[in-house]
Amino acid sequence: MVRADSQSRASDDSWLLRRFILYIYRYSSAQFETSCKPPRFHPRLGLMAANDAVQDEIISINSIFDEGTLTLLDDATSLCTCSLRLPFLPSVTLRVEFPVDYPDAPPSIMGTQSVGQEVAKGMGSRVVEVVRHVLAQVFRPGENCLYDLLEETREVVEKEEERIKDQVHEEQHQVPEHDTSASNNTTPDLGPEPPWTVAPPIIEKKSVFIARAAPVTSPLQAKQYVAHLLATDKKAARATHNMTAWRIRGPNETSYQDCDDDGETAAGGRMLHLMQLMDVWDVMVVVTRWYGGVHLGPDRFRIINTASRQALIQGGFAKEGKEADGKKKGKK
């Protein structure tokens, strides 16, 4: 009888263990299915949103500020990439990427989506730096952060503007009223007009590229030519990028080669490489780009090199087909 009772209790324990394992399996499967559900279609957003927290951010931010302040991008490779138009600086729109586990993980400020022509050169990059710095301070895991990010960034930008205004005011009051020559001395000596050869503009998906070339004899002269261009050509000064490259032969068999991307990563190096293939010396090239709002991808480098080559050939610094000859020599 005792043996039968022991067998009965063992059977009951085995049954309970099997039920417990089955319950754990079903609960884990339900959690997995929930986490793997496809993104839902939101009737107000009109796009598939991969994260409920991102949907909440879009609805709340657009309710607090203007409609369209935070918008999912149609051309985004990720369902959680948005454009964020700054309410206090509407001419600047940022590109923000939300991770799948937002708000447990912070969003990423990828850069500027668009910058208005009236915005001072370099202001877009400066705003991106400020927003990234503020984001690192305000983000708390598990909490939506965009409203705090916008408000804190607005305060930082306003303080910076006040500081600049006070600095300019102080500098103006430090100049004596009777000293009329002081204002004339503040204007830098730009030197003579550079002998630019300007190639025809290239337009691709609303982006405009214009290349110009000029003979130079020293790196200092090349830098002066760039400064002269930005100081006298307002359109060029407001452009998104002014990429430069030059090759100069100096005395005693020395040579100078340098380039500047001006924010268009690797563009200056590609221009310099083109000049090496074409074997041109004592010349500089500047390619000015006005961004049209549509990303061109790697194709932009082909356009930049095409514009540079046109300016060099049009200015008589290289002959047609020189680049091809350089490539053939390199293969031997």
C-alpha positions in Angstrom: 0.0 0.0 0.0 2.8 2.3 0.8 4.5 1.5 -2.5 1.3 2.3 -4.4 1.0 5.7 -2.7 4.7 6.5 -3.6 4.0 5.6 -7.2 0.9 7.8 -7.2 2.8 10.8 -5.8 5.6 10.3 -8.3 3.0 10.2 -11.1 1.4 13.4 -9.9 4.8 15.2 -9.6 5.7 14.1 -13.2 2.3 15.4 -14.4 2.8 18.8 -12.7 6.3 19.1 -14.1 5.0 18.4 -17.7 2.2 21.0 -17.2 4.8 23.6 -15.9 7.1 23.0 -18.9 4.1 23.3 -21.3 3.1 26.6 -19.7 6.6 28.1 -20.0 6.8 27.0 -23.7 3.4 28.6 -24.5 4.3 31.8 -22.7 7.7 32.1 -24.5 6.0 31.4 -27.9 3.4 34.1 -27.2 6.2 36.6 -26.3 8.2 35.7 -29.4 5.1 36.1 -31.7 4.4 39.5 -30.1 7.9 40.7 -30.6 8.0 39.5 -34.3 4.7 41.0 -35.3 5.1 43.0 -38.5 4.8 46.8 -38.3 1.3 48.1 -38.0 -0.3 50.5 -40.5 -1.2 53.8 -38.7 -4.2 55.5 -40.3 -3.0 59.0 -39.3 0.6 58.6 -40.3 -0.1 56.9 -43.6 3.1 54.8 -43.3 4.2 51.6 -41.7 5.8 52.4 -38.3 8.2 49.9 -36.8 7.9 51.1 -33.2 4.9 52.3 -31.2 7.1 54.8 -29.3 8.1 56.4 -32.6 4.4 56.7 -33.5 3.8 58.4 -30.2 6.6 60.8 -30.8 5.3 61.7 -34.2 1.8 62.4 -33.0 2.8 64.3 -29.9 5.6 66.4 -31.5 3.3 67.4 -34.4 0.5 68.2 -31.9 2.7 70.4 -29.7 4.5 72.1 -32.7 3.5 72.5 -36.3 2.2 69.6 -38.4 5.1 68.0 -40.2 7.7 68.8 -37.6 8.5 65.1 -37.3 7.8 63.0 -40.4 8.7 59.5 -41.5 10.8 59.6 -44.6 9.5 58.0 -47.8 13.0 57.3 -49.1 14.3 55.9 -45.8 15.9 52.5 -45.9 14.8 52.0 -42.3 11.2 52.3 -41.2 12.3 54.4 -38.3 14.2 57.2 -40.1 12.5 60.6 -39.8 13.0 64.2 -40.7 12.9 66.6 -37.8 12.3 70.3 -38.6 13.6 72.5 -35.8 10.7 74.7 -34.6 13.0 77.5 -33.5 15.1 77.2 -36.7 12.6 76.0 -39.4 15.2 76.5 -42.2 17.1 73.5 -40.8 15.7 70.0 -40.9 17.6 67.1 -39.4 17.7 63.4 -40.3 16.9 61.3 -37.2 17.2 57.5 -37.0 15.3 55.6 -34.3 16.5 52.2 -33.2 14.0 49.3 -33.1 14.2 49.2 -29.3 13.6 53.0 -28.9 13.2 54.5 -26.2 15.4 51.9 -24.5 18.1 53.0 -26.9 18.7 56.6 -28.0 18.0 57.9 -31.5 20.9 58.9 -33.8 21.3 62.4 -35.4 22.5 61.4 -38.9 23.0 65.0 -40.1 21.0 67.6 -41.9 18.2 66.6 -44.2 18.0 70.1 -45.7 19.3 73.6 -44.9 17.7 76.8 -46.2 19.8 79.2 -48.4 19.3 82.0 -45.9 21.2 80.0 -43.2 24.8 81.1 -42.7 27.4 78.7 -44.1 28.5 76.1 -41.5 25.4 76.8 -39.3 23.9 73.4 -40.3 26.9 71.5 -39.1 27.1 73.5 -35.9 23.4 72.8 -35.1 24.0 69.1 -35.6 26.8 69.2 -33.1 24.7 71.0 -30.6 21.7 68.6 -31.0 24.0 65.6 -30.6 25.5 67.1 -27.4 22.1 67.9 -25.9 20.8 64.4 -26.8 23.6 62.8 -24.8 22.5 64.9 -21.8 18.6 64.6 -21.9 18.2 61.0 -23.0 17.0 58.5 -20.3 16.5 54.9 -21.2 12.8 54.0 -21.4 11.6 57.6 -21.8 10.7 59.5 -25.0 13.1 62.3 -25.4 12.3 64.4 -28.5 10.4 67.1 -26.7 13.1 67.6 -24.1 15.7 67.5 -26.9 14.0 70.3 -28.9 13.4 72.5 -25.8 17.0 72.1 -24.5 18.4 72.7 -27.9 16.3 75.8 -28.3 17.7 77.2 -25.0 21.3 76.4 -26.0 20.9 78.1 -29.4 19.2 81.2 -27.9 22.0 81.5 -25.4 24.6 81.2 -28.1 22.8 83.9 -30.2 22.7 86.2 -27.2 26.4 85.7 -26.5 27.3 86.5 -30.1 25.1 89.7 -30.0 26.8 90.8 -26.8 30.2 90.1 -28.3 29.4 92.2 -31.4 28.0 95.0 -29.3 31.1 95.1 -27.2 33.4 95.2 -30.2 31.4 98.0 -31.8 31.7 100.1 -28.6 35.4 99.5 -28.4 36.0 101.4 -31.7 36.4 105.1 -31.2 33.8 107.2 -33.1 36.4 109.6 -34.5 38.5 106.8 -35.9 37.0 106.5 -39.4 39.9 104.4 -40.7 39.2 101.5 -38.3 36.3 100.2 -40.4 38.4 100.3 -43.5 41.1 98.2 -41.9 38.8 95.4 -41.0 38.3 94.6 -44.7 40.9 92.0 -45.7 43.0 92.5 -48.8 41.6 89.9 -51.1 44.0 90.7 -53.9 43.2 90.7 -57.6 40.3 88.7 -59.2 41.5 85.1 -59.8 41.6 84.1 -63.5 38.9 81.5 -63.2 37.9 79.2 -66.0 34.2 78.3 -65.2 32.8 75.1 -66.7 29.1 74.8 -67.6 26.8 73.8 -64.7 25.7 70.2 -64.3 22.2 69.7 -62.8 21.3 66.3 -61.4 18.1 65.7 -59.4 17.9 69.4 -58.4 21.5 69.5 -57.2 23.7 72.0 -59.2 27.5 71.5 -59.7 29.8 74.2 -61.1 33.5 73.7 -61.4 36.2 76.4 -61.9 39.9 76.2 -62.5 42.8 78.7 -62.2 46.6 78.7 -62.4 48.4 78.9 -59.1 52.0 79.1 -58.1 51.8 78.4 -54.3 49.5 76.9 -51.7 49.1 80.4 -50.2 47.8 81.7 -53.5 45.4 78.8 -53.8 44.0 79.5 -50.4 43.7 83.2 -51.3 41.7 82.4 -54.4 39.3 80.3 -52.4 38.9 83.1 -49.9 38.3 85.6 -52.7 35.6 83.4 -54.2 33.7 83.0 -51.0 34.0 86.7 -50.1 32.9 88.0 -53.5 30.4 85.4 -54.8 27.4 85.3 -52.5 25.9 82.2 -54.2 29.1 80.3 -53.8 29.4 81.3 -50.2 25.8 80.0 -49.5 26.5 76.7 -51.4 26.4 73.4 -49.6 30.0 72.5 -50.4 33.0 74.2 -52.1 35.4 71.3 -52.7 39.0 72.1 -53.7 42.1 70.4 -54.9 45.5 71.7 -56.3 48.8 70.5 -57.5 51.8 72.9 -57.6 55.5 72.4 -58.5 57.8 74.3 -56.3 61.5 75.2 -56.4 64.2 72.6 -56.1 62.0 69.8 -57.4 59.5 70.2 -54.6 55.8 69.8 -55.1 52.6 70.6 -53.2 49.4 68.6 -53.4 46.4 69.2 -51.2 42.6 69.1 -51.2 39.6 70.0 -49.0 36.2 68.1 -48.9 34.3 71.0 -47.3 31.9 68.6 -45.7 31.5 66.3 -48.8 33.5 63.3 -47.5 36.2 62.0 -49.8 35.3 64.4 -52.6 38.5 66.5 -52.5 40.6 63.4 -52.5 38.9 62.1 -55.6 39.4 65.4 -57.4 43.1 65.3 -56.5 43.3 61.8 -57.8 41.7 62.9 -61.1 44.3 65.7 -61.4 47.1 63.1 -60.9 45.7 60.9 -63.6 45.5 63.9 -65.9 49.0 64.9 -64.9 48.2 68.6 -64.5 50.3 70.9 -62.4 50.3 74.5 -61.2 46.5 74.6 -61.2 43.6 74.4 -58.7 40.0 73.3 -59.1 37.0 74.3 -57.1 33.7 72.4 -57.4 30.7 74.2 -55.9 27.6 72.2 -55.1 24.1 73.4 -54.2 22.2 70.5 -52.6 18.8 70.0 -54.2 17.1 67.9 -51.5 17.6 64.5 -53.1 20.5 62.3 -52.2 22.6 61.2 -55.2 24.6 58.5 -53.4 28.0 57.5 -55.0 26.9 59.1 -58.3 27.7 62.5 -56.9 31.5 61.7 -57.1 31.2 60.9 -60.8 29.5 64.3 -61.4 32.1 66.1 -59.3 35.0 64.5 -61.3 33.1 65.2 -64.6 32.8 68.9 -63.7 36.4 69.1 -62.6 37.6 67.5 -65.8 35.6 70.0 -67.9 37.1 73.0 -66.2 40.7 71.7 -66.6 40.2 70.9 -70.3 38.3 74.2 -70.9 41.1 76.2 -69.2 43.8 74.5 -71.3 45.4 72.8 -68.3 45.0 69.4 -69.8 44.2 67.8 -73.2 41.2 65.7 -74.1 41.9 62.0 -73.3 44.8 62.8 -70.9 43.0 61.0 -68.1 42.6 57.8 -70.1 46.3 57.9 -71.0 47.2 58.1 -67.4 45.0 55.1 -66.5 46.7 53.0 -69.3 50.2 53.9 -68.0 49.2 52.9 -64.5 48.1 49.4 -65.6 51.4 48.5 -67.3 
